[in-house]
Amino acid sequence: MDEKELLKQSETLAKAWESMKVSVDSLSMIIALTRDDKGWGNYYFESRLADNLEDNLLNISETMFAVSNAICPEED
């Protein structure tokens, strides 16, 4: 893998990292709100909001796995 390809992979990881930070902040907010308002927690988990967070975290993990495989492909 050349330097240009590595740079592209690092940019992909940087985007995933930013998305991860947003997800962690969101989870922190959910925890804080749920401690004070159990009804809000019920609303959150019954709505699509929890699904969106789950999808985002899944996308992040898939992106990180793809970058890992691109940089260090498995040997056959």
NORMOTA-V947386 format. One line per field, one symbol per residue. phi: phi as a letter, one per 20 degrees, with the letter a starting at -180 (. if undefined). burial: 1 if it has 9 or more other C-alpha atoms within 8 Angstrom, else 0. Layout:
phi->???
burial->???
This chain:
phi->.efffffffffffffffffffffffffffffffffebfffffggfeeffffffffffffffffffffgfffcffee
burial->0000010010011001001100100000010011000101100110000100100110010011001110100000
